[in-house]
Amino acid sequence: MEHDVANAPRLTESASAVFAVLAGAGTATRPQLASLAGLSKPTVSSAVAELEGARLAAHWGTASGGTGRSAAVYGLGPAAGSALAVDLGPALTRVRGCALDGTLLAQATGPRQEAADVVREALAALPAGAPLRSVVVAVGDVTAHEDGTGERPATAKAGPVFDAMAVALPPGVPVHLENNVNCAALAELHEGAARGRNTFGYLRIGVGIGLGIVVGGQVLRGANGAAGELARLPYPWDDGREPRHEALEEYIGARSLLRRAAEAWPEADGPCPDTTERLFALADEGRTAALAVVGRHGTDVGRLAAAVTAVLDPGLIVLGGSTGADPQVLAGVRAELDRLSWPTEVITGTLGELGTVVGAARLAVARGVQTVTEAARAKD
């Protein structure tokens, strides 16, 4: 689905630069803006006046300096607008609306099939009259274009839900698709377990499997936008057995985990768990059959982590996903990785299921700021 770029005021280059700095800082005085933007104080004063005239910046108060003088403090104005992040998860749709300085303005959650209603709920909570500058939608598989952006989900099952959700969006707003694991990796980098670590792998294990690769503080997307698609690794790879399409995901994913539990479950232990949550709860209680299945799962994830380490040598692997993030998996992953590869730190992510929408919101804000700043066509 194509969208026209939302209209934004034409800004001078200096005003555009100051707006970007102000969005990142949240609030700042003119001397602070001059320092952060690398511009002279007279140029910043002119830029701030331009932004105030366009209602993209506003006077938020005053701050006292060490000399006793007061300085005006500026923040984003009402016309700066907002950005929207949508996580089309396997079961739930999560939506966040943020101001372009990252402030959370609205959030909503609902069933995946009711994505359009969840989006409308979040949109209704955004400030009236403020333009929506950008939308980022996190999905499980994205087809990349030459410009590096996705047009629509590549997975057939995601298409109808995406199309229904897109109808709820205001016309004229740019929509960008991003891989959901990449979004979660970005969230762990800035707000979660990987803060301060510019290179790591985010390994998500749940219904599906995926890898978010962060190198030098940037998410690696690959030539086709498919970097980290672990489901495409050849599996099985053995004498007399041909690899099957996405067979590795089929083996490690949650459905096979429950199938193995059913095959190994003794009748004396009562009904076999029909959800991974129940399986892990029984393992936590010390039930032998559940412990064995969960232990094997940790070993399998550890072997996958060893493959990731062999290729990337990330130094750190952050585990996420509905089964990968369970604390009972961590020990098995560490042990198998130590057995098969060189020392690599393995930790569990801290953002849980919110990681994808948190990361998508960060991307949406950055895209929104870009929508405004790219309107700078007039030279100083």
Secondary structure as a PSIPRED ss2 file (coil, helix, strand):
# PSIPRED VFORMAT (PSIPRED V4.0)

   1 M C   1.000  0.000  0.000
   2 E C   1.000  0.000  0.000
   3 H C   1.000  0.000  0.000
   4 D C   1.000  0.000  0.000
   5 V C   1.000  0.000  0.000
   6 A C   1.000  0.000  0.000
   7 N C   1.000  0.000  0.000
   8 A C   1.000  0.000  0.000
   9 P C   1.000  0.000  0.000
  10 R C   1.000  0.000  0.000
  11 L C   1.000  0.000  0.000
  12 T E   0.000  0.000  1.000
  13 E H   0.000  1.000  0.000
  14 S H   0.000  1.000  0.000
  15 A H   0.000  1.000  0.000
  16 S H   0.000  1.000  0.000
  17 A H   0.000  1.000  0.000
  18 V H   0.000  1.000  0.000
  19 F H   0.000  1.000  0.000
  20 A H   0.000  1.000  0.000
  21 V H   0.000  1.000  0.000
  22 L H   0.000  1.000  0.000
  23 A H   0.000  1.000  0.000
  24 G H   0.000  1.000  0.000
  25 A H   0.000  1.000  0.000
  26 G C   1.000  0.000  0.000
  27 T E   0.000  0.000  1.000
  28 A E   0.000  0.000  1.000
  29 T E   0.000  0.000  1.000
  30 R H   0.000  1.000  0.000
  31 P H   0.000  1.000  0.000
  32 Q H   0.000  1.000  0.000
  33 L H   0.000  1.000  0.000
  34 A H   0.000  1.000  0.000
  35 S H   0.000  1.000  0.000
  36 L H   0.000  1.000  0.000
  37 A H   0.000  1.000  0.000
  38 G C   1.000  0.000  0.000
  39 L C   1.000  0.000  0.000
  40 S C   1.000  0.000  0.000
  41 K H   0.000  1.000  0.000
  42 P H   0.000  1.000  0.000
  43 T H   0.000  1.000  0.000
  44 V H   0.000  1.000  0.000
  45 S H   0.000  1.000  0.000
  46 S H   0.000  1.000  0.000
  47 A H   0.000  1.000  0.000
  48 V H   0.000  1.000  0.000
  49 A H   0.000  1.000  0.000
  50 E H   0.000  1.000  0.000
  51 L H   0.000  1.000  0.000
  52 E H   0.000  1.000  0.000
  53 G H   0.000  1.000  0.000
  54 A C   1.000  0.000  0.000
  55 R C   1.000  0.000  0.000
  56 L C   1.000  0.000  0.000
  57 A E   0.000  0.000  1.000
  58 A E   0.000  0.000  1.000
  59 H E   0.000  0.000  1.000
  60 W E   0.000  0.000  1.000
  61 G E   0.000  0.000  1.000
  62 T E   0.000  0.000  1.000
  63 A E   0.000  0.000  1.000
  64 S E   0.000  0.000  1.000
  65 G C   1.000  0.000  0.000
  66 G C   1.000  0.000  0.000
  67 T C   1.000  0.000  0.000
  68 G C   1.000  0.000  0.000
  69 R C   1.000  0.000  0.000
  70 S E   0.000  0.000  1.000
  71 A E   0.000  0.000  1.000
  72 A E   0.000  0.000  1.000
  73 V E   0.000  0.000  1.000
  74 Y E   0.000  0.000  1.000
  75 G E   0.000  0.000  1.000
  76 L E   0.000  0.000  1.000
  77 G C   1.000  0.000  0.000
  78 P C   1.000  0.000  0.000
  79 A C   1.000  0.000  0.000
  80 A C   1.000  0.000  0.000
  81 G C   1.000  0.000  0.000
  82 S E   0.000  0.000  1.000
  83 A E   0.000  0.000  1.000
  84 L E   0.000  0.000  1.000
  85 A E   0.000  0.000  1.000
  86 V E   0.000  0.000  1.000
  87 D E   0.000  0.000  1.000
  88 L E   0.000  0.000  1.000
  89 G C   1.000  0.000  0.000
  90 P C   1.000  0.000  0.000
  91 A C   1.000  0.000  0.000
  92 L E   0.000  0.000  1.000
  93 T E   0.000  0.000  1.000
  94 R E   0.000  0.000  1.000
  95 V E   0.000  0.000  1.000
  96 R E   0.000  0.000  1.000
  97 G E   0.000  0.000  1.000
  98 C E   0.000  0.000  1.000
  99 A E   0.000  0.000  1.000
 100 L C   1.000  0.000  0.000
 101 D C   1.000  0.000  0.000
 102 G C   1.000  0.000  0.000
 103 T C   1.000  0.000  0.000
 104 L E   0.000  0.000  1.000
 105 L E   0.000  0.000  1.000
 106 A E   0.000  0.000  1.000
 107 Q E   0.000  0.000  1.000
 108 A E   0.000  0.000  1.000
 109 T E   0.000  0.000  1.000
 110 G E   0.000  0.000  1.000
 111 P E   0.000  0.000  1.000
 112 R H   0.000  1.000  0.000
 113 Q H   0.000  1.000  0.000
 114 E H   0.000  1.000  0.000
 115 A H   0.000  1.000  0.000
 116 A H   0.000  1.000  0.000
 117 D H   0.000  1.000  0.000
 118 V H   0.000  1.000  0.000
 119 V H   0.000  1.000  0.000
 120 R H   0.000  1.000  0.000
 121 E H   0.000  1.000  0.000
 122 A H   0.000  1.000  0.000
 123 L H   0.000  1.000  0.000
 124 A H   0.000  1.000  0.000
 125 A H   0.000  1.000  0.000
 126 L C   1.000  0.000  0.000
 127 P C   1.000  0.000  0.000
 128 A C   1.000  0.000  0.000
 129 G C   1.000  0.000  0.000
 130 A C   1.000  0.000  0.000
 131 P C   1.000  0.000  0.000
 132 L E   0.000  0.000  1.000
 133 R E   0.000  0.000  1.000
 134 S E   0.000  0.000  1.000
 135 V E   0.000  0.000  1.000
 136 V E   0.000  0.000  1.000
 137 V E   0.000  0.000  1.000
 138 A E   0.000  0.000  1.000
 139 V E   0.000  0.000  1.000
 140 G C   1.000  0.000  0.000
 141 D C   1.000  0.000  0.000
 142 V E   0.000  0.000  1.000
 143 T E   0.000  0.000  1.000
 144 A E   0.000  0.000  1.000
 145 H C   1.000  0.000  0.000
 146 E C   1.000  0.000  0.000
 147 D C   1.000  0.000  0.000
 148 G C   1.000  0.000  0.000
 149 T C   1.000  0.000  0.000
 150 G E   0.000  0.000  1.000
 151 E E   0.000  0.000  1.000
 152 R E   0.000  0.000  1.000
 153 P E   0.000  0.000  1.000
 154 A C   1.000  0.000  0.000
 155 T C   1.000  0.000  0.000
 156 A C   1.000  0.000  0.000
 157 K C   1.000  0.000  0.000
 158 A H   0.000  1.000  0.000
 159 G H   0.000  1.000  0.000
 160 P H   0.000  1.000  0.000
 161 V H   0.000  1.000  0.000
 162 F H   0.000  1.000  0.000
 163 D H   0.000  1.000  0.000
 164 A H   0.000  1.000  0.000
 165 M H   0.000  1.000  0.000
 166 A H   0.000  1.000  0.000
 167 V C   1.000  0.000  0.000
 168 A C   1.000  0.000  0.000
 169 L C   1.000  0.000  0.000
 170 P C   1.000  0.000  0.000
 171 P C   1.000  0.000  0.000
 172 G C   1.000  0.000  0.000
 173 V C   1.000  0.000  0.000
 174 P C   1.000  0.000  0.000
 175 V E   0.000  0.000  1.000
 176 H E   0.000  0.000  1.000
 177 L E   0.000  0.000  1.000
 178 E E   0.000  0.000  1.000
 179 N E   0.000  0.000  1.000
 180 N H   0.000  1.000  0.000
 181 V H   0.000  1.000  0.000
 182 N H   0.000  1.000  0.000
 183 C H   0.000  1.000  0.000
 184 A H   0.000  1.000  0.000
 185 A H   0.000  1.000  0.000
 186 L H   0.000  1.000  0.000
 187 A H   0.000  1.000  0.000
 188 E H   0.000  1.000  0.000
 189 L H   0.000  1.000  0.000
 190 H H   0.000  1.000  0.000
 191 E H   0.000  1.000  0.000
 192 G C   1.000  0.000  0.000
 193 A C   1.000  0.000  0.000
 194 A C   1.000  0.000  0.000
 195 R C   1.000  0.000  0.000
 196 G C   1.000  0.000  0.000
 197 R C   1.000  0.000  0.000
 198 N C   1.000  0.000  0.000
 199 T C   1.000  0.000  0.000
 200 F E   0.000  0.000  1.000
 201 G E   0.000  0.000  1.000
 202 Y E   0.000  0.000  1.000
 203 L E   0.000  0.000  1.000
 204 R E   0.000  0.000  1.000
 205 I E   0.000  0.000  1.000
 206 G C   1.000  0.000  0.000
 207 V C   1.000  0.000  0.000
 208 G C   1.000  0.000  0.000
 209 I E   0.000  0.000  1.000
 210 G E   0.000  0.000  1.000
 211 L E   0.000  0.000  1.000
 212 G E   0.000  0.000  1.000
 213 I E   0.000  0.000  1.000
 214 V E   0.000  0.000  1.000
 215 V E   0.000  0.000  1.000
 216 G C   1.000  0.000  0.000
 217 G C   1.000  0.000  0.000
 218 Q E   0.000  0.000  1.000
 219 V E   0.000  0.000  1.000
 220 L C   1.000  0.000  0.000
 221 R C   1.000  0.000  0.000
 222 G C   1.000  0.000  0.000
 223 A C   1.000  0.000  0.000
 224 N C   1.000  0.000  0.000
 225 G C   1.000  0.000  0.000
 226 A C   1.000  0.000  0.000
 227 A C   1.000  0.000  0.000
 228 G C   1.000  0.000  0.000
 229 E C   1.000  0.000  0.000
 230 L H   0.000  1.000  0.000
 231 A H   0.000  1.000  0.000
 232 R H   0.000  1.000  0.000
 233 L C   1.000  0.000  0.000
 234 P C   1.000  0.000  0.000
 235 Y C   1.000  0.000  0.000
 236 P C   1.000  0.000  0.000
 237 W C   1.000  0.000  0.000
 238 D E   0.000  0.000  1.000
 239 D C   1.000  0.000  0.000
 240 G C   1.000  0.000  0.000
 241 R E   0.000  0.000  1.000
 242 E C   1.000  0.000  0.000
 243 P C   1.000  0.000  0.000
 244 R C   1.000  0.000  0.000
 245 H C   1.000  0.000  0.000
 246 E C   1.000  0.000  0.000
 247 A H   0.000  1.000  0.000
 248 L H   0.000  1.000  0.000
 249 E H   0.000  1.000  0.000
 250 E H   0.000  1.000  0.000
 251 Y H   0.000  1.000  0.000
 252 I H   0.000  1.000  0.000
 253 G C   1.000  0.000  0.000
 254 A H   0.000  1.000  0.000
 255 R H   0.000  1.000  0.000
 256 S H   0.000  1.000  0.000
 257 L H   0.000  1.000  0.000
 258 L H   0.000  1.000  0.000
 259 R H   0.000  1.000  0.000
 260 R H   0.000  1.000  0.000
 261 A H   0.000  1.000  0.000
 262 A H   0.000  1.000  0.000
 263 E H   0.000  1.000  0.000
 264 A H   0.000  1.000  0.000
 265 W C   1.000  0.000  0.000
 266 P C   1.000  0.000  0.000
 267 E H   0.000  1.000  0.000
 268 A H   0.000  1.000  0.000
 269 D H   0.000  1.000  0.000
 270 G C   1.000  0.000  0.000
 271 P C   1.000  0.000  0.000
 272 C C   1.000  0.000  0.000
 273 P C   1.000  0.000  0.000
 274 D C   1.000  0.000  0.000
 275 T C   1.000  0.000  0.000
 276 T H   0.000  1.000  0.000
 277 E H   0.000  1.000  0.000
 278 R H   0.000  1.000  0.000
 279 L H   0.000  1.000  0.000
 280 F H   0.000  1.000  0.000
 281 A H   0.000  1.000  0.000
 282 L H   0.000  1.000  0.000
 283 A H   0.000  1.000  0.000
 284 D H   0.000  1.000  0.000
 285 E C   1.000  0.000  0.000
 286 G C   1.000  0.000  0.000
 287 R C   1.000  0.000  0.000
 288 T H   0.000  1.000  0.000
 289 A H   0.000  1.000  0.000
 290 A H   0.000  1.000  0.000
 291 L H   0.000  1.000  0.000
 292 A H   0.000  1.000  0.000
 293 V H   0.000  1.000  0.000
 294 V H   0.000  1.000  0.000
 295 G H   0.000  1.000  0.000
 296 R H   0.000  1.000  0.000
 297 H H   0.000  1.000  0.000
 298 G H   0.000  1.000  0.000
 299 T H   0.000  1.000  0.000
 300 D H   0.000  1.000  0.000
 301 V H   0.000  1.000  0.000
 302 G H   0.000  1.000  0.000
 303 R H   0.000  1.000  0.000
 304 L H   0.000  1.000  0.000
 305 A H   0.000  1.000  0.000
 306 A H   0.000  1.000  0.000
 307 A H   0.000  1.000  0.000
 308 V H   0.000  1.000  0.000
 309 T H   0.000  1.000  0.000
 310 A H   0.000  1.000  0.000
 311 V H   0.000  1.000  0.000
 312 L H   0.000  1.000  0.000
 313 D C   1.000  0.000  0.000
 314 P C   1.000  0.000  0.000
 315 G C   1.000  0.000  0.000
 316 L E   0.000  0.000  1.000
 317 I E   0.000  0.000  1.000
 318 V E   0.000  0.000  1.000
 319 L E   0.000  0.000  1.000
 320 G E   0.000  0.000  1.000
 321 G C   1.000  0.000  0.000
 322 S C   1.000  0.000  0.000
 323 T C   1.000  0.000  0.000
 324 G C   1.000  0.000  0.000
 325 A C   1.000  0.000  0.000
 326 D C   1.000  0.000  0.000
 327 P H   0.000  1.000  0.000
 328 Q H   0.000  1.000  0.000
 329 V H   0.000  1.000  0.000
 330 L H   0.000  1.000  0.000
 331 A H   0.000  1.000  0.000
 332 G H   0.000  1.000  0.000
 333 V H   0.000  1.000  0.000
 334 R H   0.000  1.000  0.000
 335 A H   0.000  1.000  0.000
 336 E H   0.000  1.000  0.000
 337 L H   0.000  1.000  0.000
 338 D H   0.000  1.000  0.000
 339 R H   0.000  1.000  0.000
 340 L H   0.000  1.000  0.000
 341 S C   1.000  0.000  0.000
 342 W C   1.000  0.000  0.000
 343 P C   1.000  0.000  0.000
 344 T C   1.000  0.000  0.000
 345 E E   0.000  0.000  1.000
 346 V E   0.000  0.000  1.000
 347 I E   0.000  0.000  1.000
 348 T E   0.000  0.000  1.000
 349 G C   1.000  0.000  0.000
 350 T C   1.000  0.000  0.000
 351 L C   1.000  0.000  0.000
 352 G H   0.000  1.000  0.000
 353 E H   0.000  1.000  0.000
 354 L H   0.000  1.000  0.000
 355 G H   0.000  1.000  0.000
 356 T H   0.000  1.000  0.000
 357 V H   0.000  1.000  0.000
 358 V H   0.000  1.000  0.000
 359 G H   0.000  1.000  0.000
 360 A H   0.000  1.000  0.000
 361 A H   0.000  1.000  0.000
 362 R H   0.000  1.000  0.000
 363 L H   0.000  1.000  0.000
 364 A H   0.000  1.000  0.000
 365 V H   0.000  1.000  0.000
 366 A H   0.000  1.000  0.000
 367 R H   0.000  1.000  0.000
 368 G H   0.000  1.000  0.000
 369 V H   0.000  1.000  0.000
 370 Q H   0.000  1.000  0.000
 371 T H   0.000  1.000  0.000
 372 V H   0.000  1.000  0.000
 373 T H   0.000  1.000  0.000
 374 E C   1.000  0.000  0.000
 375 A C   1.000  0.000  0.000
 376 A C   1.000  0.000  0.000
 377 R C   1.000  0.000  0.000
 378 A E   0.000  0.000  1.000
 379 K C   1.000  0.000  0.000
 380 D C   1.000  0.000  0.000
